[in-house]
Amino acid sequence: ASDNADFLNNIQQAFNHIELHGVTATIHRLSSKG
């Protein structure tokens, strides 16, 4: 059970990182356009 919880937590952190990276990339694109 503990391993499963850690696994899900790692996935959540990975998605958070990807989402944050996507937002940052979008902001940079919009900034460079302006």
Biopython code that builds the backbone (N, CA, C, O; Angstrom):
import numpy as np
from Bio.PDB.StructureBuilder import StructureBuilder

atoms = [
    (1, "ALA", "N", (0.851, -1.201, 0.000)),
    (1, "ALA", "CA", (0.000, 0.000, 0.000)),
    (1, "ALA", "C", (0.881, 1.243, 0.000)),
    (1, "ALA", "O", (0.607, 2.213, -0.707)),
    (2, "SER", "N", (1.927, 1.202, 0.790)),
    (2, "SER", "CA", (2.825, 2.358, 0.869)),
    (2, "SER", "C", (3.497, 2.614, -0.482)),
    (2, "SER", "O", (3.626, 3.757, -0.920)),
    (3, "ASP", "N", (3.927, 1.516, -1.137)),
    (3, "ASP", "CA", (4.578, 1.668, -2.440)),
    (3, "ASP", "C", (3.615, 2.285, -3.443)),
    (3, "ASP", "O", (4.005, 3.136, -4.242)),
    (4, "ASN", "N", (2.353, 1.854, -3.402)),
    (4, "ASN", "CA", (1.355, 2.377, -4.325)),
    (4, "ASN", "C", (1.151, 3.869, -4.091)),
    (4, "ASN", "O", (1.029, 4.637, -5.045)),
    (5, "ALA", "N", (1.113, 4.282, -2.822)),
    (5, "ALA", "CA", (0.933, 5.693, -2.502)),
    (5, "ALA", "C", (2.116, 6.506, -3.026)),
    (5, "ALA", "O", (1.928, 7.588, -3.584)),
    (6, "ASP", "N", (3.318, 5.997, -2.852)),
    (6, "ASP", "CA", (4.501, 6.702, -3.346)),
    (6, "ASP", "C", (4.457, 6.800, -4.861)),
    (6, "ASP", "O", (4.821, 7.826, -5.435)),
    (7, "PHE", "N", (4.009, 5.729, -5.507)),
    (7, "PHE", "CA", (3.921, 5.704, -6.966)),
    (7, "PHE", "C", (2.958, 6.779, -7.462)),
    (7, "PHE", "O", (3.276, 7.528, -8.385)),
    (8, "LEU", "N", (1.783, 6.848, -6.844)),
    (8, "LEU", "CA", (0.797, 7.852, -7.242)),
    (8, "LEU", "C", (1.320, 9.257, -6.959)),
    (8, "LEU", "O", (1.087, 10.178, -7.741)),
    (9, "ASN", "N", (2.024, 9.421, -5.844)),
    (9, "ASN", "CA", (2.575, 10.728, -5.501)),
    (9, "ASN", "C", (3.607, 11.156, -6.534)),
    (9, "ASN", "O", (3.649, 12.321, -6.929)),
    (10, "ASN", "N", (4.442, 10.216, -6.974)),
    (10, "ASN", "CA", (5.446, 10.527, -7.991)),
    (10, "ASN", "C", (4.786, 10.945, -9.295)),
    (10, "ASN", "O", (5.247, 11.879, -9.952)),
    (11, "ILE", "N", (3.707, 10.260, -9.678)),
    (11, "ILE", "CA", (2.990, 10.613, -10.903)),
    (11, "ILE", "C", (2.410, 12.021, -10.775)),
    (11, "ILE", "O", (2.500, 12.822, -11.705)),
    (12, "GLN", "N", (1.815, 12.316, -9.621)),
    (12, "GLN", "CA", (1.218, 13.641, -9.406)),
    (12, "GLN", "C", (2.286, 14.723, -9.512)),
    (12, "GLN", "O", (2.058, 15.770, -10.119)),
    (13, "GLN", "N", (3.456, 14.470, -8.919)),
    (13, "GLN", "CA", (4.532, 15.457, -8.980)),
    (13, "GLN", "C", (5.016, 15.631, -10.410)),
    (13, "GLN", "O", (5.335, 16.743, -10.830)),
    (14, "ALA", "N", (5.072, 14.530, -11.164)),
    (14, "ALA", "CA", (5.503, 14.606, -12.558)),
    (14, "ALA", "C", (4.518, 15.444, -13.364)),
    (14, "ALA", "O", (4.933, 16.289, -14.157)),
    (15, "PHE", "N", (3.217, 15.222, -13.171)),
    (15, "PHE", "CA", (2.216, 16.012, -13.891)),
    (15, "PHE", "C", (2.312, 17.480, -13.504)),
    (15, "PHE", "O", (2.200, 18.360, -14.358)),
    (16, "ASN", "N", (2.521, 17.746, -12.213)),
    (16, "ASN", "CA", (2.652, 19.133, -11.766)),
    (16, "ASN", "C", (3.834, 19.794, -12.457)),
    (16, "ASN", "O", (3.739, 20.946, -12.880)),
    (17, "HIS", "N", (4.948, 19.076, -12.578)),
    (17, "HIS", "CA", (6.147, 19.614, -13.210)),
    (17, "HIS", "C", (5.887, 19.892, -14.685)),
    (17, "HIS", "O", (6.277, 20.939, -15.201)),
    (18, "ILE", "N", (5.222, 18.943, -15.372)),
    (18, "ILE", "CA", (4.919, 19.113, -16.796)),
    (18, "ILE", "C", (3.993, 20.311, -16.987)),
    (18, "ILE", "O", (4.199, 21.122, -17.891)),
    (19, "GLU", "N", (2.983, 20.422, -16.144)),
    (19, "GLU", "CA", (2.022, 21.518, -16.249)),
    (19, "GLU", "C", (2.724, 22.851, -16.027)),
    (19, "GLU", "O", (2.498, 23.811, -16.764)),
    (20, "LEU", "N", (3.579, 22.905, -15.005)),
    (20, "LEU", "CA", (4.311, 24.135, -14.716)),
    (20, "LEU", "C", (5.201, 24.504, -15.887)),
    (20, "LEU", "O", (5.271, 25.671, -16.272)),
    (21, "HIS", "N", (5.886, 23.515, -16.460)),
    (21, "HIS", "CA", (6.764, 23.757, -17.602)),
    (21, "HIS", "C", (5.953, 24.279, -18.783)),
    (21, "HIS", "O", (6.391, 25.190, -19.486)),
    (22, "GLY", "N", (4.785, 23.710, -18.999)),
    (22, "GLY", "CA", (3.924, 24.144, -20.100)),
    (22, "GLY", "C", (3.482, 25.588, -19.919)),
    (22, "GLY", "O", (3.479, 26.362, -20.876)),
    (23, "VAL", "N", (3.108, 25.955, -18.699)),
    (23, "VAL", "CA", (2.685, 27.329, -18.410)),
    (23, "VAL", "C", (3.847, 28.289, -18.642)),
    (23, "VAL", "O", (3.674, 29.348, -19.247)),
    (24, "THR", "N", (5.031, 27.916, -18.159)),
    (24, "THR", "CA", (6.209, 28.766, -18.326)),
    (24, "THR", "C", (6.536, 28.949, -19.799)),
    (24, "THR", "O", (6.841, 30.059, -20.235)),
    (25, "ALA", "N", (6.473, 27.864, -20.572)),
    (25, "ALA", "CA", (6.761, 27.940, -22.003)),
    (25, "ALA", "C", (5.746, 28.840, -22.699)),
    (25, "ALA", "O", (6.108, 29.623, -23.577)),
    (26, "THR", "N", (4.484, 28.731, -22.314)),
    (26, "THR", "CA", (3.438, 29.568, -22.914)),
    (26, "THR", "C", (3.692, 31.035, -22.603)),
    (26, "THR", "O", (3.550, 31.889, -23.478)),
    (27, "ILE", "N", (4.065, 31.333, -21.368)),
    (27, "ILE", "CA", (4.349, 32.718, -20.981)),
    (27, "ILE", "C", (5.519, 33.254, -21.796)),
    (27, "ILE", "O", (5.472, 34.391, -22.266)),
    (28, "HIS", "N", (6.558, 32.460, -21.970)),
    (28, "HIS", "CA", (7.709, 32.898, -22.761)),
    (28, "HIS", "C", (7.304, 33.161, -24.202)),
    (28, "HIS", "O", (7.761, 34.133, -24.804)),
    (29, "ARG", "N", (6.451, 32.306, -24.765)),
    (29, "ARG", "CA", (5.992, 32.504, -26.151)),
    (29, "ARG", "C", (5.224, 33.809, -26.266)),
    (29, "ARG", "O", (5.455, 34.586, -27.192)),
    (30, "LEU", "N", (4.309, 34.058, -25.329)),
    (30, "LEU", "CA", (3.507, 35.280, -25.374)),
    (30, "LEU", "C", (4.402, 36.504, -25.187)),
    (30, "LEU", "O", (4.194, 37.529, -25.837)),
    (31, "SER", "N", (5.387, 36.403, -24.311)),
    (31, "SER", "CA", (6.287, 37.525, -24.063)),
    (31, "SER", "C", (7.108, 37.846, -25.308)),
    (31, "SER", "O", (7.290, 39.015, -25.648)),
    (32, "SER", "N", (7.603, 36.812, -25.990)),
    (32, "SER", "CA", (8.438, 37.041, -27.169)),
    (32, "SER", "C", (7.606, 37.617, -28.317)),
    (32, "SER", "O", (8.131, 38.358, -29.149)),
    (33, "LYS", "N", (6.306, 37.280, -28.369)),
    (33, "LYS", "CA", (5.433, 37.847, -29.406)),
    (33, "LYS", "C", (5.257, 39.348, -29.169)),
    (33, "LYS", "O", (5.303, 40.142, -30.108)),
    (34, "GLY", "N", (5.053, 39.730, -27.894)),
    (34, "GLY", "CA", (4.793, 41.124, -27.564)),
    (34, "GLY", "C", (6.013, 41.963, -27.795)),
    (34, "GLY", "O", (5.983, 43.173, -27.569)),
]
sb = StructureBuilder()
sb.init_structure("model")
sb.init_model(0)
sb.init_chain("A")
sb.init_seg("    ")
for serial, (resi, resn, name, xyz) in enumerate(atoms, 1):
    if name == "N":
        sb.init_residue(resn, " ", resi, " ")
    sb.init_atom(name, np.array(xyz, "f"), 0.0, 1.0, " ", f" {name:<3s}", serial, name[0])
structure = sb.get_structure()
